[in-house]
Amino acid sequence: MMLIPDFRTLALPVVAMTLVVVASNILVQHPFMYWGLGDYLTWGAFTYPVSFLVTDLTNRRYGVGVARKLVIVGFVIAVALSFALATPRIAIASGTAFLVGQLLDVSVFNQLRRQTWWRAPLVGSVVGSALDTLLFFSIAFAGDPEMSVMIPFLGQHPMALWQSLAISDFAVKLVIALLALLPYGALMAVILPVEKAEPQPAR
């Protein structure tokens, strides 16, 4: 039987998830002004992918049901704080993208969890990040005059600023999804599935 964690058990992943999302809501409003990437990246691209690592480790430990509960709790807390720290539109966009992208990650991870160790976290994060990026940038910035200014993307075809940011954001998420395999792999021996970590009762 799967052990249902109490609040204290989930406190750490909930706090981690909330901090990541709120920080990302703030940082996404600030361009990454290095190496000429101000029109292509925001600081939020580097922080938000960590949320998928938090979800995947929780999923590994407690299973799909508890991971979904983490997403719901993280969603409620993060959106509430985001309304205080970011614009309402960004908060709504962040909440929608977070909920849909994270739940997709949970489902994909669960489908692949018995395959090669890296496949579930990598594929889940990539698929979830793709949908998350599409939803967030389209809801938060599409139609915004400042974000709809046409710029040459990497010196080629012109596109709206928010679209170039979305593409670059997703590219960074892909890189971080690969890098996140390092801490995930390192923690596999520590964060075991509950049925393996808990001693089985005598029959």
ChimeraX commands (.cxc) that place a marker at each C-alpha (Angstrom):
marker #1 position 0.00,0.00,0.00 radius 0.5
marker #1 position 1.32,3.46,-0.91 radius 0.5
marker #1 position 2.21,5.63,2.05 radius 0.5
marker #1 position 0.31,8.93,2.00 radius 0.5
marker #1 position 2.67,11.71,3.09 radius 0.5
marker #1 position 1.58,14.21,5.72 radius 0.5
marker #1 position 1.94,17.96,5.41 radius 0.5
marker #1 position 5.42,18.01,6.92 radius 0.5
marker #1 position 6.61,15.52,4.32 radius 0.5
marker #1 position 5.33,17.64,1.43 radius 0.5
marker #1 position 6.31,20.96,3.00 radius 0.5
marker #1 position 9.76,21.03,1.40 radius 0.5
marker #1 position 8.64,20.32,-2.20 radius 0.5
marker #1 position 5.71,22.74,-1.82 radius 0.5
marker #1 position 7.99,25.52,-0.57 radius 0.5
marker #1 position 10.55,24.76,-3.29 radius 0.5
marker #1 position 7.87,24.80,-5.99 radius 0.5
marker #1 position 6.39,28.06,-4.75 radius 0.5
marker #1 position 9.76,29.82,-4.60 radius 0.5
marker #1 position 10.66,28.70,-8.12 radius 0.5
marker #1 position 7.39,29.88,-9.67 radius 0.5
marker #1 position 7.22,33.21,-7.86 radius 0.5
marker #1 position 10.86,33.96,-8.65 radius 0.5
marker #1 position 10.27,33.08,-12.29 radius 0.5
marker #1 position 7.21,35.35,-12.48 radius 0.5
marker #1 position 9.40,38.25,-11.39 radius 0.5
marker #1 position 12.48,37.34,-13.41 radius 0.5
marker #1 position 10.55,36.78,-16.66 radius 0.5
marker #1 position 9.97,40.54,-16.71 radius 0.5
marker #1 position 13.73,41.23,-16.89 radius 0.5
marker #1 position 15.68,40.57,-20.11 radius 0.5
marker #1 position 18.96,38.68,-19.99 radius 0.5
marker #1 position 21.19,41.57,-21.02 radius 0.5
marker #1 position 24.38,39.68,-21.87 radius 0.5
marker #1 position 25.96,38.68,-25.19 radius 0.5
marker #1 position 23.27,40.52,-27.12 radius 0.5
marker #1 position 20.50,38.21,-25.89 radius 0.5
marker #1 position 18.24,40.88,-24.41 radius 0.5
marker #1 position 15.68,40.39,-27.19 radius 0.5
marker #1 position 15.71,36.63,-26.86 radius 0.5
marker #1 position 15.94,35.64,-23.19 radius 0.5
marker #1 position 14.67,36.61,-19.77 radius 0.5
marker #1 position 16.14,35.57,-16.43 radius 0.5
marker #1 position 13.03,33.50,-15.78 radius 0.5
marker #1 position 14.15,30.98,-18.39 radius 0.5
marker #1 position 16.91,29.84,-16.06 radius 0.5
marker #1 position 14.84,29.38,-12.92 radius 0.5
marker #1 position 11.48,27.96,-13.98 radius 0.5
marker #1 position 12.70,24.56,-15.31 radius 0.5
marker #1 position 13.73,23.67,-11.76 radius 0.5
marker #1 position 10.02,23.21,-11.01 radius 0.5
marker #1 position 9.97,20.09,-13.20 radius 0.5
marker #1 position 12.84,18.61,-11.18 radius 0.5
marker #1 position 10.85,19.18,-7.97 radius 0.5
marker #1 position 7.78,17.51,-9.48 radius 0.5
marker #1 position 9.71,14.56,-10.89 radius 0.5
marker #1 position 11.49,13.81,-7.62 radius 0.5
marker #1 position 8.16,13.93,-5.78 radius 0.5
marker #1 position 6.63,11.67,-8.42 radius 0.5
marker #1 position 9.49,9.22,-8.04 radius 0.5
marker #1 position 9.14,9.17,-4.25 radius 0.5
marker #1 position 5.36,9.10,-3.78 radius 0.5
marker #1 position 3.82,8.34,-7.17 radius 0.5
marker #1 position 1.53,10.08,-9.61 radius 0.5
marker #1 position -1.32,10.83,-7.19 radius 0.5
marker #1 position 0.81,12.73,-4.69 radius 0.5
marker #1 position 2.71,14.50,-7.47 radius 0.5
marker #1 position -0.59,15.83,-8.81 radius 0.5
marker #1 position -1.50,17.04,-5.32 radius 0.5
marker #1 position 1.83,18.84,-5.14 radius 0.5
marker #1 position 1.10,20.55,-8.46 radius 0.5
marker #1 position -2.35,21.68,-7.26 radius 0.5
marker #1 position -1.03,22.99,-3.93 radius 0.5
marker #1 position 1.94,24.66,-5.62 radius 0.5
marker #1 position -0.40,26.19,-8.19 radius 0.5
marker #1 position -2.71,27.73,-5.58 radius 0.5
marker #1 position 0.11,29.14,-3.45 radius 0.5
marker #1 position 2.21,30.37,-6.36 radius 0.5
marker #1 position -0.68,32.09,-8.13 radius 0.5
marker #1 position -1.77,33.82,-4.93 radius 0.5
marker #1 position 1.74,35.16,-4.37 radius 0.5
marker #1 position 2.22,35.97,-8.05 radius 0.5
marker #1 position -0.75,38.34,-8.04 radius 0.5
marker #1 position 1.05,40.30,-5.33 radius 0.5
marker #1 position 4.47,40.24,-6.99 radius 0.5
marker #1 position 3.71,40.38,-10.72 radius 0.5
marker #1 position 1.07,41.85,-13.02 radius 0.5
marker #1 position -2.34,40.10,-13.04 radius 0.5
marker #1 position -1.89,39.01,-16.64 radius 0.5
marker #1 position 1.48,37.40,-15.92 radius 0.5
marker #1 position 0.05,35.75,-12.81 radius 0.5
marker #1 position -2.86,34.27,-14.80 radius 0.5
marker #1 position -0.55,33.16,-17.60 radius 0.5
marker #1 position 1.89,31.64,-15.15 radius 0.5
marker #1 position -0.84,29.80,-13.26 radius 0.5
marker #1 position -2.42,28.35,-16.40 radius 0.5
marker #1 position 0.89,27.31,-17.94 radius 0.5
marker #1 position 2.16,25.90,-14.67 radius 0.5
marker #1 position -0.94,23.78,-14.01 radius 0.5
marker #1 position -1.23,22.34,-17.52 radius 0.5
marker #1 position 2.50,21.85,-18.11 radius 0.5
marker #1 position 3.18,20.28,-14.74 radius 0.5
marker #1 position 0.21,17.89,-14.92 radius 0.5
marker #1 position 1.38,16.80,-18.37 radius 0.5
marker #1 position 4.88,16.21,-16.97 radius 0.5
marker #1 position 3.41,14.12,-14.14 radius 0.5
marker #1 position 1.44,11.95,-16.58 radius 0.5
marker #1 position 4.34,11.44,-18.99 radius 0.5
marker #1 position 6.73,10.66,-16.14 radius 0.5
marker #1 position 4.31,8.09,-14.78 radius 0.5
marker #1 position 4.00,6.38,-18.17 radius 0.5
marker #1 position 7.78,6.13,-18.57 radius 0.5
marker #1 position 8.88,5.57,-14.96 radius 0.5
marker #1 position 9.75,1.89,-15.46 radius 0.5
marker #1 position 11.97,2.56,-18.48 radius 0.5
marker #1 position 15.59,3.75,-18.54 radius 0.5
marker #1 position 16.13,6.01,-15.51 radius 0.5
marker #1 position 16.67,9.23,-17.47 radius 0.5
marker #1 position 13.79,8.86,-19.91 radius 0.5
marker #1 position 10.89,9.73,-17.59 radius 0.5
marker #1 position 12.35,12.96,-16.17 radius 0.5
marker #1 position 13.78,14.12,-19.50 radius 0.5
marker #1 position 10.79,13.41,-21.73 radius 0.5
marker #1 position 8.33,14.61,-19.10 radius 0.5
marker #1 position 10.22,17.88,-18.61 radius 0.5
marker #1 position 10.63,18.52,-22.34 radius 0.5
marker #1 position 6.98,17.87,-23.20 radius 0.5
marker #1 position 5.73,19.78,-20.17 radius 0.5
marker #1 position 8.07,22.68,-20.90 radius 0.5
marker #1 position 6.92,22.92,-24.51 radius 0.5
marker #1 position 3.27,23.28,-23.55 radius 0.5
marker #1 position 4.13,25.52,-20.60 radius 0.5
marker #1 position 6.14,27.88,-22.82 radius 0.5
marker #1 position 3.42,28.07,-25.47 radius 0.5
marker #1 position 0.69,28.82,-22.95 radius 0.5
marker #1 position 2.65,31.27,-20.83 radius 0.5
marker #1 position 4.01,33.52,-23.55 radius 0.5
marker #1 position 0.83,33.55,-25.65 radius 0.5
marker #1 position -1.39,34.37,-22.65 radius 0.5
marker #1 position 1.02,36.82,-21.00 radius 0.5
marker #1 position 2.27,38.78,-24.00 radius 0.5
marker #1 position 0.33,38.18,-27.23 radius 0.5
marker #1 position -1.28,41.44,-28.33 radius 0.5
marker #1 position 0.80,43.54,-25.94 radius 0.5
marker #1 position 2.08,46.45,-28.08 radius 0.5
marker #1 position 5.51,46.52,-26.44 radius 0.5
marker #1 position 5.94,42.76,-26.73 radius 0.5
marker #1 position 4.57,42.58,-30.28 radius 0.5
marker #1 position 7.31,44.74,-31.81 radius 0.5
marker #1 position 8.76,42.87,-34.78 radius 0.5
marker #1 position 12.46,42.02,-34.51 radius 0.5
marker #1 position 14.77,39.88,-36.66 radius 0.5
marker #1 position 15.11,36.53,-34.94 radius 0.5
marker #1 position 18.81,35.64,-34.98 radius 0.5
marker #1 position 19.22,38.00,-37.90 radius 0.5
marker #1 position 16.75,36.12,-40.07 radius 0.5
marker #1 position 12.96,36.25,-40.40 radius 0.5
marker #1 position 11.23,38.95,-38.32 radius 0.5
marker #1 position 8.86,37.89,-35.57 radius 0.5
marker #1 position 7.17,39.44,-32.56 radius 0.5
marker #1 position 9.39,40.03,-29.55 radius 0.5
marker #1 position 7.31,37.71,-27.37 radius 0.5
marker #1 position 7.65,34.92,-29.94 radius 0.5
marker #1 position 11.44,35.25,-30.04 radius 0.5
marker #1 position 11.46,35.19,-26.24 radius 0.5
marker #1 position 9.32,32.05,-26.23 radius 0.5
marker #1 position 11.59,30.19,-28.66 radius 0.5
marker #1 position 14.73,31.17,-26.78 radius 0.5
marker #1 position 13.07,30.37,-23.45 radius 0.5
marker #1 position 12.21,26.87,-24.64 radius 0.5
marker #1 position 15.75,26.35,-25.93 radius 0.5
marker #1 position 17.12,27.18,-22.47 radius 0.5
marker #1 position 14.58,24.85,-20.88 radius 0.5
marker #1 position 15.83,22.03,-23.09 radius 0.5
marker #1 position 19.40,22.63,-21.92 radius 0.5
marker #1 position 18.37,22.80,-18.28 radius 0.5
marker #1 position 16.23,19.67,-18.64 radius 0.5
marker #1 position 19.41,17.86,-19.70 radius 0.5
marker #1 position 21.44,19.40,-16.87 radius 0.5
marker #1 position 18.73,18.51,-14.36 radius 0.5
marker #1 position 19.45,14.84,-15.05 radius 0.5
marker #1 position 22.64,15.29,-13.01 radius 0.5
marker #1 position 20.94,16.11,-9.68 radius 0.5
marker #1 position 18.10,13.72,-10.48 radius 0.5
marker #1 position 20.52,10.86,-11.08 radius 0.5
marker #1 position 22.56,11.78,-8.01 radius 0.5
marker #1 position 19.44,11.73,-5.81 radius 0.5
marker #1 position 18.04,8.46,-7.14 radius 0.5
marker #1 position 19.82,6.44,-4.45 radius 0.5
marker #1 position 18.46,8.78,-1.75 radius 0.5
marker #1 position 14.92,9.51,-2.92 radius 0.5
marker #1 position 13.55,6.01,-3.37 radius 0.5
marker #1 position 9.95,5.11,-4.18 radius 0.5
marker #1 position 8.05,4.70,-0.92 radius 0.5
marker #1 position 7.30,1.01,-1.48 radius 0.5
marker #1 position 11.06,0.36,-1.75 radius 0.5
marker #1 position 12.17,2.74,0.97 radius 0.5
marker #1 position 9.67,1.62,3.61 radius 0.5
marker #1 position 10.06,-1.77,5.27 radius 0.5
marker #1 position 7.32,-4.20,4.34 radius 0.5
marker #1 position 5.12,-5.40,7.24 radius 0.5
marker #1 position 5.43,-9.04,8.23 radius 0.5
marker #1 position 2.67,-11.31,7.07 radius 0.5
marker link #1:1,2 radius 0.2
marker link #1:2,3 radius 0.2
marker link #1:3,4 radius 0.2
marker link #1:4,5 radius 0.2
marker link #1:5,6 radius 0.2
marker link #1:6,7 radius 0.2
marker link #1:7,8 radius 0.2
marker link #1:8,9 radius 0.2
marker link #1:9,10 radius 0.2
marker link #1:10,11 radius 0.2
marker link #1:11,12 radius 0.2
marker link #1:12,13 radius 0.2
marker link #1:13,14 radius 0.2
marker link #1:14,15 radius 0.2
marker link #1:15,16 radius 0.2
marker link #1:16,17 radius 0.2
marker link #1:17,18 radius 0.2
marker link #1:18,19 radius 0.2
marker link #1:19,20 radius 0.2
marker link #1:20,21 radius 0.2
marker link #1:21,22 radius 0.2
marker link #1:22,23 radius 0.2
marker link #1:23,24 radius 0.2
marker link #1:24,25 radius 0.2
marker link #1:25,26 radius 0.2
marker link #1:26,27 radius 0.2
marker link #1:27,28 radius 0.2
marker link #1:28,29 radius 0.2
marker link #1:29,30 radius 0.2
marker link #1:30,31 radius 0.2
marker link #1:31,32 radius 0.2
marker link #1:32,33 radius 0.2
marker link #1:33,34 radius 0.2
marker link #1:34,35 radius 0.2
marker link #1:35,36 radius 0.2
marker link #1:36,37 radius 0.2
marker link #1:37,38 radius 0.2
marker link #1:38,39 radius 0.2
marker link #1:39,40 radius 0.2
marker link #1:40,41 radius 0.2
marker link #1:41,42 radius 0.2
marker link #1:42,43 radius 0.2
marker link #1:43,44 radius 0.2
marker link #1:44,45 radius 0.2
marker link #1:45,46 radius 0.2
marker link #1:46,47 radius 0.2
marker link #1:47,48 radius 0.2
marker link #1:48,49 radius 0.2
marker link #1:49,50 radius 0.2
marker link #1:50,51 radius 0.2
marker link #1:51,52 radius 0.2
marker link #1:52,53 radius 0.2
marker link #1:53,54 radius 0.2
marker link #1:54,55 radius 0.2
marker link #1:55,56 radius 0.2
marker link #1:56,57 radius 0.2
marker link #1:57,58 radius 0.2
marker link #1:58,59 radius 0.2
marker link #1:59,60 radius 0.2
marker link #1:60,61 radius 0.2
marker link #1:61,62 radius 0.2
marker link #1:62,63 radius 0.2
marker link #1:63,64 radius 0.2
marker link #1:64,65 radius 0.2
marker link #1:65,66 radius 0.2
marker link #1:66,67 radius 0.2
marker link #1:67,68 radius 0.2
marker link #1:68,69 radius 0.2
marker link #1:69,70 radius 0.2
marker link #1:70,71 radius 0.2
marker link #1:71,72 radius 0.2
marker link #1:72,73 radius 0.2
marker link #1:73,74 radius 0.2
marker link #1:74,75 radius 0.2
marker link #1:75,76 radius 0.2
marker link #1:76,77 radius 0.2
marker link #1:77,78 radius 0.2
marker link #1:78,79 radius 0.2
marker link #1:79,80 radius 0.2
marker link #1:80,81 radius 0.2
marker link #1:81,82 radius 0.2
marker link #1:82,83 radius 0.2
marker link #1:83,84 radius 0.2
marker link #1:84,85 radius 0.2
marker link #1:85,86 radius 0.2
marker link #1:86,87 radius 0.2
marker link #1:87,88 radius 0.2
marker link #1:88,89 radius 0.2
marker link #1:89,90 radius 0.2
marker link #1:90,91 radius 0.2
marker link #1:91,92 radius 0.2
marker link #1:92,93 radius 0.2
marker link #1:93,94 radius 0.2
marker link #1:94,95 radius 0.2
marker link #1:95,96 radius 0.2
marker link #1:96,97 radius 0.2
marker link #1:97,98 radius 0.2
marker link #1:98,99 radius 0.2
marker link #1:99,100 radius 0.2
marker link #1:100,101 radius 0.2
marker link #1:101,102 radius 0.2
marker link #1:102,103 radius 0.2
marker link #1:103,104 radius 0.2
marker link #1:104,105 radius 0.2
marker link #1:105,106 radius 0.2
marker link #1:106,107 radius 0.2
marker link #1:107,108 radius 0.2
marker link #1:108,109 radius 0.2
marker link #1:109,110 radius 0.2
marker link #1:110,111 radius 0.2
marker link #1:111,112 radius 0.2
marker link #1:112,113 radius 0.2
marker link #1:113,114 radius 0.2
marker link #1:114,115 radius 0.2
marker link #1:115,116 radius 0.2
marker link #1:116,117 radius 0.2
marker link #1:117,118 radius 0.2
marker link #1:118,119 radius 0.2
marker link #1:119,120 radius 0.2
marker link #1:120,121 radius 0.2
marker link #1:121,122 radius 0.2
marker link #1:122,123 radius 0.2
marker link #1:123,124 radius 0.2
marker link #1:124,125 radius 0.2
marker link #1:125,126 radius 0.2
marker link #1:126,127 radius 0.2
marker link #1:127,128 radius 0.2
marker link #1:128,129 radius 0.2
marker link #1:129,130 radius 0.2
marker link #1:130,131 radius 0.2
marker link #1:131,132 radius 0.2
marker link #1:132,133 radius 0.2
marker link #1:133,134 radius 0.2
marker link #1:134,135 radius 0.2
marker link #1:135,136 radius 0.2
marker link #1:136,137 radius 0.2
marker link #1:137,138 radius 0.2
marker link #1:138,139 radius 0.2
marker link #1:139,140 radius 0.2
marker link #1:140,141 radius 0.2
marker link #1:141,142 radius 0.2
marker link #1:142,143 radius 0.2
marker link #1:143,144 radius 0.2
marker link #1:144,145 radius 0.2
marker link #1:145,146 radius 0.2
marker link #1:146,147 radius 0.2
marker link #1:147,148 radius 0.2
marker link #1:148,149 radius 0.2
marker link #1:149,150 radius 0.2
marker link #1:150,151 radius 0.2
marker link #1:151,152 radius 0.2
marker link #1:152,153 radius 0.2
marker link #1:153,154 radius 0.2
marker link #1:154,155 radius 0.2
marker link #1:155,156 radius 0.2
marker link #1:156,157 radius 0.2
marker link #1:157,158 radius 0.2
marker link #1:158,159 radius 0.2
marker link #1:159,160 radius 0.2
marker link #1:160,161 radius 0.2
marker link #1:161,162 radius 0.2
marker link #1:162,163 radius 0.2
marker link #1:163,164 radius 0.2
marker link #1:164,165 radius 0.2
marker link #1:165,166 radius 0.2
marker link #1:166,167 radius 0.2
marker link #1:167,168 radius 0.2
marker link #1:168,169 radius 0.2
marker link #1:169,170 radius 0.2
marker link #1:170,171 radius 0.2
marker link #1:171,172 radius 0.2
marker link #1:172,173 radius 0.2
marker link #1:173,174 radius 0.2
marker link #1:174,175 radius 0.2
marker link #1:175,176 radius 0.2
marker link #1:176,177 radius 0.2
marker link #1:177,178 radius 0.2
marker link #1:178,179 radius 0.2
marker link #1:179,180 radius 0.2
marker link #1:180,181 radius 0.2
marker link #1:181,182 radius 0.2
marker link #1:182,183 radius 0.2
marker link #1:183,184 radius 0.2
marker link #1:184,185 radius 0.2
marker link #1:185,186 radius 0.2
marker link #1:186,187 radius 0.2
marker link #1:187,188 radius 0.2
marker link #1:188,189 radius 0.2
marker link #1:189,190 radius 0.2
marker link #1:190,191 radius 0.2
marker link #1:191,192 radius 0.2
marker link #1:192,193 radius 0.2
marker link #1:193,194 radius 0.2
marker link #1:194,195 radius 0.2
marker link #1:195,196 radius 0.2
marker link #1:196,197 radius 0.2
marker link #1:197,198 radius 0.2
marker link #1:198,199 radius 0.2
marker link #1:199,200 radius 0.2
marker link #1:200,201 radius 0.2
marker link #1:201,202 radius 0.2
marker link #1:202,203 radius 0.2
view
